[in-house]
Amino acid sequence: MKLKGTLLLLLSMLVVFLSGCEPLLVLDPKGPQAERQASDIMISIGIMAFIVIVVMVLLVYMLVKYRASRLPDDYEPPHIEGNPILEGILIGVPIIIVAILSFITVKSNYIVESTPEGYEDQEPLVIYASSSNWKWHFSYPEQDIETVNYLYIPTDRPIEFKLYSFGPITSFWIPQLGGQKYAMADMVTTLHLAADTPGEYMGRNANFSGKGFAENTFTVTAMTNKI
């Protein structure tokens, strides 16, 4: 009874703690780049889950079929040199899995590095995003304005970020709009994003860069151009 009570208590605590967890932002995409990456994540999770299930089923099957209680006391297993079919499966299946994931990753990398799908015929809004200790500076050359730690972008228009760092290497990341990219001194990197849905999103430095790393965040507000 004590064991059952302890297990019930642990299960209840687990439910309480999990109920307070926020949803994963990378799996709640609000733009085409983020949707592509979320899709790749779910495909990877599905493949890995299938592998785990197959391995666990085979493990249970082997444990039940070849358990010691089913064999005579004087049983000696036969000597086996090798099984070409089994060895082919053990080597071939991992190669196939890696090849599939590599193909998906390389294809997606080209997609997310270019102008977002569906926005190829539009002129992107160029925004210069630079980091310093421990802030993000945003410059809009088209509008001739600058902001610090908050970013306003239009929906349904591609955004072209020019990234730079005035200090250590940082990583510009808006999880619901796309993947991260490094901002470095003495060079400018480019990140293409787009927001399909108006809303307020979290952005941050995703690369540990020192004492103020935890506060190196900014707010992104996506607004429609329609009035």
C-alpha positions in Angstrom: 0.0 0.0 0.0 2.8 2.4 0.8 4.4 1.8 -2.6 1.1 2.4 -4.4 0.6 5.6 -2.4 4.1 6.8 -3.2 3.6 6.2 -6.9 0.2 7.9 -6.9 1.8 10.9 -5.1 4.6 11.1 -7.6 2.2 10.8 -10.5 0.0 13.6 -9.1 3.1 15.9 -8.6 4.2 15.2 -12.2 0.7 16.2 -13.5 0.8 19.4 -11.5 4.3 20.3 -12.7 3.5 19.5 -16.3 0.3 21.6 -16.3 2.4 24.6 -15.6 4.7 24.1 -18.5 4.4 26.6 -21.4 4.0 25.2 -24.9 7.1 24.8 -27.0 7.4 28.0 -29.1 9.2 26.2 -31.9 6.1 24.0 -32.4 3.8 27.0 -32.5 5.0 28.6 -35.8 3.7 32.0 -37.0 5.6 32.2 -40.2 6.7 30.0 -43.2 10.3 29.6 -42.1 9.1 28.4 -38.6 6.5 26.1 -40.1 9.1 24.4 -42.2 11.4 23.9 -39.2 8.5 22.7 -37.0 7.6 20.2 -39.7 11.2 18.9 -39.7 11.2 18.6 -36.0 8.0 16.5 -36.0 9.3 14.3 -38.8 12.5 13.7 -36.7 10.5 13.0 -33.6 8.3 10.5 -35.5 11.3 8.6 -37.0 13.0 8.4 -33.6 9.8 7.4 -31.8 9.3 4.6 -34.4 12.9 3.4 -33.8 12.4 3.4 -30.1 9.1 1.4 -30.3 10.6 -1.2 -32.7 13.7 -1.7 -30.4 11.5 -2.0 -27.3 9.2 -4.5 -29.0 12.2 -6.6 -30.1 13.7 -6.4 -26.6 10.5 -7.7 -25.0 10.2 -10.4 -27.6 13.8 -11.6 -27.1 13.5 -11.5 -23.3 10.3 -13.6 -23.4 11.3 -16.0 -26.1 14.8 -16.7 -24.9 14.4 -16.5 -21.1 16.3 -19.1 -19.1 13.2 -20.8 -17.7 12.3 -22.1 -21.1 15.6 -23.9 -21.7 16.9 -27.1 -20.2 19.7 -26.9 -17.6 22.3 -28.5 -20.0 21.5 -26.1 -22.9 24.4 -24.7 -24.8 23.8 -22.1 -27.5 25.1 -23.0 -30.9 28.2 -21.3 -32.3 27.2 -18.8 -35.0 29.9 -17.4 -37.3 27.7 -14.5 -38.6 24.5 -13.7 -40.4 24.9 -11.6 -43.5 21.2 -10.7 -43.5 21.2 -9.5 -39.9 24.5 -7.6 -40.3 23.1 -6.0 -43.4 20.1 -4.8 -41.5 22.2 -3.6 -38.6 24.4 -1.5 -40.9 21.9 -0.6 -43.6 19.0 0.7 -41.5 21.0 3.3 -39.7 22.5 4.5 -43.0 19.0 4.8 -44.5 17.8 6.8 -41.5 20.8 9.2 -41.6 20.4 9.6 -45.3 16.7 10.5 -45.0 17.3 13.0 -42.1 20.3 14.5 -44.1 18.2 15.0 -47.2 15.4 16.7 -45.2 17.9 18.9 -43.3 19.8 20.0 -46.4 16.7 20.7 -48.4 15.1 22.7 -45.5 18.4 24.6 -45.0 18.2 26.0 -48.5 14.5 26.9 -48.1 14.9 28.7 -44.8 18.0 30.6 -45.9 16.2 32.1 -48.9 13.2 34.4 -49.2 10.2 32.9 -47.4 7.9 30.8 -49.7 5.0 32.9 -51.0 6.9 36.2 -50.6 9.3 35.9 -53.6 7.6 38.7 -55.5 7.7 41.2 -52.7 10.4 43.7 -51.7 11.7 42.7 -48.2 11.8 45.2 -45.4 15.4 45.5 -44.3 16.1 45.8 -40.6 19.6 46.0 -39.1 19.7 44.1 -35.8 22.9 44.6 -33.7 23.7 43.4 -30.2 25.7 44.9 -27.4 26.1 44.4 -23.7 23.2 43.4 -23.2 20.8 45.0 -25.6 19.4 44.6 -29.1 19.4 47.7 -31.4 17.1 47.7 -34.4 17.5 50.1 -37.2 15.0 50.7 -40.0 16.8 52.5 -42.9 13.6 52.6 -44.9 11.8 54.6 -42.2 14.9 56.2 -40.7 14.2 55.2 -37.1 15.8 53.0 -34.4 14.6 51.1 -31.4 16.2 49.3 -28.5 14.9 45.9 -27.3 11.6 46.1 -29.1 10.9 45.3 -32.7 7.9 46.1 -34.9 7.4 44.2 -38.1 4.6 44.0 -40.7 2.7 40.8 -41.4 2.5 39.4 -44.9 5.8 41.0 -46.0 9.3 39.4 -46.0 11.8 40.7 -43.5 15.5 40.7 -44.2 17.6 41.1 -41.0 21.2 42.3 -41.2 22.9 41.0 -38.1 25.9 42.4 -36.3 27.4 42.4 -32.9 29.3 45.2 -31.1 30.5 42.7 -28.5 30.8 38.9 -28.1 29.1 36.6 -30.6 25.4 36.4 -30.1 22.6 34.5 -31.8 19.4 36.3 -33.0 16.4 34.1 -32.5 12.6 34.5 -32.7 11.4 30.9 -32.1 7.9 31.4 -33.6 9.2 33.0 -36.8 12.3 31.0 -37.6 15.6 29.6 -36.6 18.6 31.4 -35.0 21.6 32.9 -36.7 24.8 34.3 -35.3 25.6 38.0 -35.0 29.3 38.6 -35.0 31.7 41.6 -35.0 33.5 42.6 -38.2 30.9 40.9 -40.5 27.2 41.1 -41.3 25.0 38.0 -41.6 21.6 37.9 -43.2 18.4 36.2 -41.9 15.2 35.9 -43.8 11.9 35.8 -41.9 8.2 36.6 -42.3 5.2 36.7 -40.0 1.8 35.4 -41.2 -0.1 36.2 -38.1 -0.3 39.5 -36.1 0.8 39.1 -32.5 3.5 39.6 -29.9 6.4 37.2 -29.9 9.5 36.6 -27.8 13.0 37.2 -29.2 16.3 36.6 -27.5 20.0 35.9 -27.8 20.3 32.2 -28.0 24.1 32.0 -27.6 25.6 32.2 -24.1 27.7 35.4 -24.2 28.4 36.4 -20.6 26.9 37.9 -17.5 23.9 39.6 -19.0 22.9 36.7 -21.3 19.6 35.9 -19.5 18.3 39.4 -19.9 19.4 39.7 -23.6 15.8 39.5 -24.8 13.5 41.7 -26.9 9.8 41.9 -27.8 8.6 41.4 -31.4 5.2 42.9 -32.4 3.8 41.8 -35.8 1.2 44.2 -37.1 -1.0 44.1 -40.2 -0.5 46.9 -42.8 -4.3 47.1 -43.2 -6.0 49.9 -41.4 
